[in-house]
């Protein structure tokens, strides 16, 4: 990976926009670490510069209301904006639905958008989910009480379902070695969930 001025700007932008955010867990790790992990996974699979930049910024439109799609396009171009928008989860605010039902509805909406997204977006989704799954697994391995409470039995079931559905969309549309890496972590997550059986979707 060549650290071009444009890529450096994306790193700086991501660090600034997420400066007050931390990852789930007792150690309160800065959120930027997740984005750097996504960047590293993408680079390992020879992603182009727009994909690396969009990977760094894939959560901005979802988590930073003041950072709009227009601002993103102005800073990094229309292609990066389109990639990030295709990965931005739509919040579901329906009081008739339970929190779990809203979560499922949001994930189904994400899957629908992902199905129509570009290969670049698919690679970012894979990298994002790989790191998220690895963090859940590590949280259980290190007995991180906060992580284990957040991803309890039912939540683990949801994660196995959702990440499995994502893999169905990504299969054949991303580099084979990236798909293999994804499948490896999904298998580990399934094994973890099987230790805590509960109601299924």
N, C-alpha and C positions, 0 to 999 in steps of 0.2 A: 504494500500500500504506500502510495506517495502522498505525503501530507501537503496537499496543495493549499493555497490561500483560501479557496472556497470550502474545502473540507475543514480546515482550521476554524473558519468562521462558523461552520455548522456545529463543531464541538463546543466552541465558546457560547454559541446561542443556546444549545441544549443545556449546558451547565448553568447559564444564567436563568433560563426560564424555569428550570427544575431545582433551583438552589435551595428552596424551602421544603422540598419533598424528600421523604425517606422510604426505604423499602419496608415491607412487613417483616417483623422479627424483633427480637429483644435487643439487638445491637444497633438498630436504627441506622442502617447503612445508607449513605446518600444515594438518591435515586439515579444519579448520573452513572453510577457503576453498572446499572442494568443496561443503559444505553451503550456504554462502552463494550460490554459483553456482546450485545447485539452487533455492534460494529465489528468486533473481532471475529465473530462467527461468519458474518457476511464476507469479510475480507478473506477468511480461510477458504471460501468457496468462490473466490474471484468475482465478486460483485463489482459492477461499474460504479463510477463516482456518484451518480444520481441515486443509486440504490443505497450506497453507504450513507449519504446525506439524509435520505428519507428514513433510513433505519435509525439514525440519531434523533430524528425529529418526529418519529411515528406517533408519539403520544401527545404532541403539543396541542393540536386542535381539540383533542378530547379533554385535556387537563388544564389548558391555559386559555380561558375564554378571550382574554385581550389579545392573544396572538392569533389573528384571523387567517383564513386561507389567502386572502388578498396580500397580507403581510408576508406570508410564507412564499407566495409566488414572486413577490417583489424582491425578497432576499435570495431566493434560490431557484426561481424559474417555475414555469407551469408544470413541467413534468414531475418535479418533486412534489408540488402541491397535489397533483392528481394522484400520485402514489399514496401520499399521506391521507388524503381524503378517503381513498378506497379502504383504508385500514382503520378509520376512525369509527369507533363504536357509537351507535345512537343510544342515548339514554331513554329509558322507558319510564314515563311518569303516569301510570294508570292506577288510580287508587282502588280499582276493582280487582286488581291482581295482588297477590301476596308478593313479598320480596323475592321469594324463590321463583315465582312465575314471571316476575319482571326480569330477573336474571336470565332465565331461559329465553324469554322473548328477545332480549338484547343480543344474546349469543346467536340465536337463529337469524336475526337481522344481519349480524356480522358475517355469518356464513354465506348468506345470500349475496352480500356485497363482495365478499372474497371470491365467490364463484365467477364473478364477472371481472375480476381485477387482473392486472398484468402479472407477468412472470416476476417482475421486480418486486411487486407487492407480495407475491407468494413467497419469495425468498425471505423477505423481512418478517412476514408472519411466522415462518418456520423458525427463524433465529430467535424471535421474541418468545415463542412458545417453548422452545428448547431451554432457554435460560429460565423461564418461569417454572417449568417442570423441575429443572435441576435444583432450584431454590427450595421448592416444596420438599423434595426428596432429602436435601441436605438438612432442612429444618427438622424433619423427623429423625434423621440419623444423629443429629446433635441434641435432640430433645429440647428444641427451642419451644418453650411453652406458648409464646405468643403466636408463632407460626402454626403450631399444632391446634391451637384453639380456633384460629382463623380458618384453617383447612381441616376441619373435623371430618367425621365419617361421611356425612351427607355432602359436604363440600368436595371431598375427594372423589366421590361418585360423580359429581358435576364436572370436575376437572377431567376425569377419564373420558366421560361422554363427550365433552366439548373438544378436547384435544384430539380425540379419535375422529370426530366429524371434520375437524380442520384437516387432518391427514388425508381424509378421503378427497377433499378439494385439491390439496397440494400434490397428491400422488401423480407422478408422471409429468408434473409441471415445474419441478425444481430439479437441480442437479441430483443425480442418484445418490451421491455420498452424503448430501445434506438430508435427503429423505431417509437414508439409513440411520443417520445420527438422530433424527426426530423419532423414528420408530424405536430406537434403543431406549430413549428416555420415556416414551409412552409405555413401553413394556415395564420399565422400572416403576412407573407411577401405578400401573395396573397391579403389579405385585404388592405395592404398598397398600393400595386400596383393599386388596383381598384379605389383608390382615384385619381389616375393620369393616366386615360386611354389614350392609344396612339396606334400606329400601332402594330400589333401582328406578331409573327414569322409565 
